[in-house]
Amino acid sequence: MLKQLFILLICSFLVLSCSYIEQHTKREPIQKIDTIVDFNTVDSYPLFPNCADIPSKEKQQICFQMEMSQHIYASLKEFQFSVKDSVNDTIFVKLKIDTSGKISLSNIQISEKTSALLPNFDSIVKVSLQNLPVLQPAIKRAMPVTTEFTLPIVLKN
């Protein structure tokens, strides 16, 4: 009899302790975290100061591309290029905009013929990039991110 009472006491203690622990360790529901990140798009493109007031993302991208092209082409017009042969080529300039909004040159894809005709073209592009204003960086998930863009430059004479 004492043995049965002892077993009953232990079982009731276990049941009560489990319900006590359950009441004091309430778990909050687990939030699902979106772990899929599209690294090919940004929420907001890098912006020049005069493009910041444009409300549409697509129009901001167009404004950025136009401002960048106008600045690069205006800088290239300041230099006098003298070549012996005709030039009809497209040069691809890869630009990197870091999280602080500074622009740097990543790469230039230039044909061998054009490179021989314009040996200092890459240094001229670097100088023109130094004169650009500091941009607002691209935004992804409310954080500034580094982005790269390819700017085609068409050379014809």
N, C-alpha and C positions, 0 to 999 in steps of 0.2 A: 504494500500500500504506500509506504514511504517512497519506494522507488517510482511508482506511478505519479505520485504528487510531485516529486522532483522533476520528472520528465515533463509534466504539464507546466510546471513553473518555468523551466528552460524554454519550452516552446512558446509560451505566452511572452516571455521576455524577448525572444527573437522577433516575434511578430510586432510587438510594440516598438522595439528599437528600429526595425526597418521602416515603419511608418514615421517614426520620429526623424530619422535621417532623411527620408524622402521630403518631409515638410521643410526642413531647413536647408536643403540643397536644391532649391528650385532652379531649373535651367531655363535660361532665356532662349528663345528660338534662334537658331543659327541663321545669320544673314547670308544670302548667296552673294558671292563676290564675282563680278564679271571679270574673268581671267583671259578672255579672248580680246587681244589688242590688235587692231589693224595698223601695222607700221607704215603703210603706204599712204595714209591720209592723216590730215591734222584737223583739229577743230577750228583753228583760225590760222591763216597764212601770215608770214612776216609782213609787216606793214611799214610803209613810209609814213612820215608824220601827216601828210595831206591825204592819205588813204584811210586813216583811222576812223573818220566820221561816216564812212559808207556802211550802211546796215547789212547788205547782202554779202554772204561769203564768196559767191561767184564773182561779184563785182569787185570785191576786195582783191581777189586773185588777179583779175584783169588789170586793176589799177597798179598792183605790185609789178606785174610783168611789163606794163607800159612804162612806168617810172624807171625801172631797171634798164630797159632797152634804150630809152631816151638818154639816160645818163651815160651809158657805155658808148653809144653812138656819138654823142656830143663830145665825149673825151677823145674818141678816136679821130674826130674831125680836126682836132687841134694839132695833130701830128701830120707831118708831110711824109708820105710814103713815096719813094721813087723806086720803081721796078722796071726791069728791062723787058720782061715778057708780060703778056696779059694774064690777069688773075681772075678766075671765076671759080670760087671755092666757098664752101661753108665750113666755118670753124665752130666747134662745140666747146664752150667754156663752162666747166662745172664749178658752181659757186656754193660755198658752205656758209650758212648763217647760224652762228652759235646761239646759246641760250641767253647771252647778254645782248644780242642784236648786231654783233660785229660780223662783217663780211670778209671772207678770205677765198682765195683761189685754190680749188682742189686739184683741177686737172684741165689741160687744154688738149683737145684732139685736133691736130692740124696735119695736113698732108705734108709729105716730104718736100714736094715742089714748092708749096706755099711757105714752108718753114725756111727753105733755102732763099726764097725771094724776100721774105720778111723775117730776118733772123732775130730781131729784138721785139717781136710782136707780143710775146708773153709778158715781158717786162712792162710794156706800154699798158697792157690790160691790168696788171698789178697796180700800177700808178693810178689808173682811173678808178680802181676799186677803193683806194685809200681816200679818195675825195668824197666818197658816198657818206651820207649822214648815218648815224646809228639808227638802226631799225628796231621796231618792236618785234621780238622773236615770235616764231610760230608757237601756237598753244595746242597741247594735246592733254585732255583730261585735267584742265585747269592748271597745267604746269608748262613752263617754257621748255621747248625742245629744240634740238639742233636739226636743221633741214638742209637738204642739198637740192639745187636746181641746175638744170642745164640750159644755157642761153646760146642759141645759135646766132652766129655772126656771119652774115653774107658779105663776101668781098668780091667786088666787080670793078673793073676799070675799063 
